Amino acid sequence: MSKNLIIYYSRKGQNYVNGSIQELKKGNTEIVAEFIQKAVGGDLFQIETVKEYSADYMTCTEEAQEELRQKARPELKQYLEDISAYDNVFVCGPCWWGTYPMAVLTQLERLDFTGKKVFAVMTHEGSGQGGSEKTLKQSCKGATVGKGIAIHGADAARSEAQVAAWAKKSV
């Protein structure tokens, strides 16, 4: 039986939902990551930055855009150092400016993905998967990148059946 790792970055608090800013108790990506774990098992690893993004959604988007421009790699509170025990790695994040938050790349670039199957998981409000699969191909050296999934953020809480079917088919 294959062993799965679900790496995710998620934003709770102010988020863009169907055209307006709403307060979320749990981030959309965290919800989807938990659906993957429930469907196929595995370990969850949450990416958290040392310097938190602004609580204000609009300011956060500006911070994220600036990090992307600078190709920043924000410092994380903790790091995964070894993923050799895993066969499949689900990389989950919100689609910020067409790709993962830079904090996700901070983590991915530290790891050896040789022989791993990697899957892009994006929550979004209209941009789909963006460039997530291309980003994984560049950042996860040695990995085979499988078909990812995009979940509309506003529908995340109702996406369990869709996410579970995709995850089971992927592994």
N, C-alpha and C positions, 0 to 999 in steps of 0.2 A: 504494500500500500504506500502510495506516495505521501510525502510530508509537505505541508503547505505553510507558507509564511505570508501574512497579510500586513504590508507596510502601508501606513496611511498618515496623511496630514488632513485635518479637518478644522473648519472654522465654525464655532458657535457664536452666539450673540448676533449682532447686526449682519444680515445677509440680504442679497438681492433675490427676491422671490416674485416671479410673475409680474415684473414691472414696478415693484415697490420694495422699500426696505422694511424687513421684518426682523423681529428678535427670535432667534432659535435657541432652545434649551440644549439641543444636541445638533452638531453639524451634520449636514447631509452626507458627507463622505464617511463619517464615522458610522452612520446608519447602514450605508451600503457595505462597508468593511465587515460589520457584524453579520450582515446577511450572508456574505461569502463564508465567513467562519462557520455559521450555523449550517450551511449547505454542504461544505466539503471538509470541515474541520481545519485545524491549523492554529498557529500562534499569531496573535495580534501584536504589532509594534507601532505605537503612536509617535510620530515625529512632532517634537515641541521645540520651539526656538527659545534661546536664552532671552533675547530681546523680543518681547511680544509685539505683534502688529497692533496698530491702533484699534481701539474698540469701535471707532467710527468707521462704517463701511467705506465711505468715499475716500477717506484718508488712507485706509488700508489698501485700496486699489491703487492709489498713487505710490504708496510704499512698494507694493508688489511690482509695479511698472518700472520704478527706479532700480529695484534689485535686478530685474530682467535686463535692463539697459546696461547695467554695470557687470552683468554675469556674476553677481554676488553669490557667496556661499555662506549664508547666515550660520552662526554657531548654534549647535543644538544642546539641549539639556542632557541628553544621553545619546549614545551611538550604538548601533549594532556593529560588532566587529567581525563576526564570522557567521556565514549562512551555509556552511558546508553540509549541515544536517538536513537541508531542505531540497526538495526537487522542484517545486513550483513557488514562484514569488508573484503575488498580486501587488501592484504598486498603485495605490489609490490616492487621488487628490482632486481638489477643485480645479477647474480649468481657469487659470489666471493668465490673461493675455496670451491665450493660445497654447499654453503648456502647463506643466506642473509649477507650483510655487518653488522658488529657488531652494528652499530648505529641504525639499525632497531630493534635489540633486546633491546637496551637501552629504546626505546619507548614502545615496546610491553610488557615488563616485569613490567611496571608501571600500567598497565590497568587491569580491571576486565572484562573478556570475558564471564562470566556466561550467558548462553542462546543465545550467538551470533553464527552465521554461519560465518566462516572465510575461505578465499580462498587464496591460494598461487599463485602469479603471478611472474614469473621469466623471465627476458630477459637474453640471453646467446649467446655465440659464439660456442657452441658445447656441453655444459654440460647439456642441458635440464633443468629440474626442480631441479636437484641435490637433496639435502636432505631438500628442502624447506617445504614440508608437515610435515615431521618428526619434523623439527624445530618449526613449528607452533603448533603442538600437545604438545610440551614441553613448549613453551613460552606463549601460550594463554590459560591459565587454565580456564576450564569451557566451552570452545568453542567446537562446532562441526566443524571439518575441512572437508570442501567439496573438490571436485575434482578441482585441480588447472590447470593452463595452463603455458606452456613454449613457449616463442616467440623468435625466432632467432633474435638477435639484429640488424643484417644487414637488416632484413626484417621488422623491427618494423613499419616504415612509411607506409608499404603496408599491414599491418595486421588488418586494421580496421574491415573488414567483419568477419574475424575469431574471433577476440576479442569480437566483439559485439554479435555474435551468442553464444559464450561460456558464456558471462556475463548474457545475457538474460535467458539462460537455467539454470544458477546457482541460480538466485534469483527467 
